[in-house]
């Protein structure tokens, strides 16, 4: 099974191009910086994973994804190779994105219309405002 799930931050805004031919298709490319779980002295603290997404999902990424934003993606790894202009064979590895979504709250992305108060502790949880007490199935 070839399945990849990544949670990380975009290193820059997605780059979108359109394929040529009978049916024009959007192709977005972006890189996700994924923190390493275990860090050793002298090693990088993140891996930079190149990702490719097609069609409407590519257009969505172009419109809503921005540098520094935390995203969650799933897809599969695709490897390939080509010969560059110097005659050297170059091997490639990318993640072909099948699903992508935001992985941070609106307050983290600095939107103002947020019904959630920011937590004072950086514990990953958000505090709901009192107006939502009646809607919760537990108290």
N, C-alpha and C positions, 0 to 999 in steps of 0.2 A: 504494500500500500504506500502510495506517495502522497502524503498529506502534511502540510505545514501550517502552523498557527504562530503568528508573531504579534507581539505587543511592544510598541516602541514609538519613537518620535520621528517625524519627517525631517530630513536634513535640509531640504529646500522645497519650494513649491513644485508640484508636479509639472512635468513638461509634456505637452500634448501635441501630437502630430496626427495627420489624417492619412490613411492609406489611399493609394491611387487605384483606379480600376473601376469596374462596373458599379460596385457598391462602396461608397466612401465610409470608412470606419475610423472612429477615434481610437488612438493608442496613447495611453498615458504611461509615463515612466517616473518612478520616484524611488528614493532610498529611505529605508527605515533603519534608524539607529536603535539597536536592541541591547540593553544593559546585560552584561554577563552576570550570572548568579554568583559565581565564585571568582575572585580576583587574586592574581598573584603579582608580586612585585615585578615591575618592568613590562607587564603585559597590558595591552589595551583594555579599557574597561567596558567597551561596547563593540559589537559587531555591526557592520554596515551592510544591509541586505538589499540588493537591487530588486525592484518589483516592477511588473508590467501588468497593466489592466486594459481591457478592450471595451469598445462600444459605449453604451450609456453609462456604465460604471466609470469609464475613463472621463467622460464629460462631467460626471458628478465629482470626481476627484479634482478636476481642474477648477470647478466652481467653488467647492467647499473646503478642500484640504489646503493647508498652508504650513510653511516652515515652522517647526517647533511643536506642532499639534501632535497629541498622542492619538494613535490609531491602532485598531486591531484588524488584522487581516488573516484570511485563511486562503489556501490555494495549494499548488503543487510545485515542486522543483522541476525546472527544465534545464538540461545541460546542452551545450552545443559547442561548435568550434568554427573558426574561419581563419583564412590566411590573410594577414595584414599586408600593407603595401611594401613592406620590407621582406616579404616572403616567409615570415615567422608565423607558425600556427598558434592561434590564441584560443584558449578554452574559456567558455562562459558558463556561468550559473546564475539563473534568475528565478524568482518566484512568480509564477503566473497566478495572479489574484483572481479568486472566484468570489470571495465575499470581502467587503471592507466596511468598517464602521468607525464612528467616533469612539474614543475610549477615555474621554474626560468630560467632566460636567461643564455646564455653561459657565459657571463661576470660574473654573480653571481656565477656560478659553476667553474669559473676560467679557462675556456678553452681559448686558445689564438686565434683561428681563428674566430673572431667575427666581423661582419660588422657593429656593433652598438657601438657607443661611450657610455661610462658610464656616467650617469647623475650626475652632481655635487650635486644636491639636492636629498634627499632620499624621493622622492614623488611617486615612483612606476612606473614612466614613463621613457622611454629611448629616447635619442636623436639620430635620424638617421643622417648618414653622408651625405654630399652634393651629393655624387655620386648617391643617390637614388631619387633626386628631379624629374627627368624626368619620373620616374615610378609611382609617386604618382598621384592619380586622383584629387588632390586639391593642391593649393600652398598658 
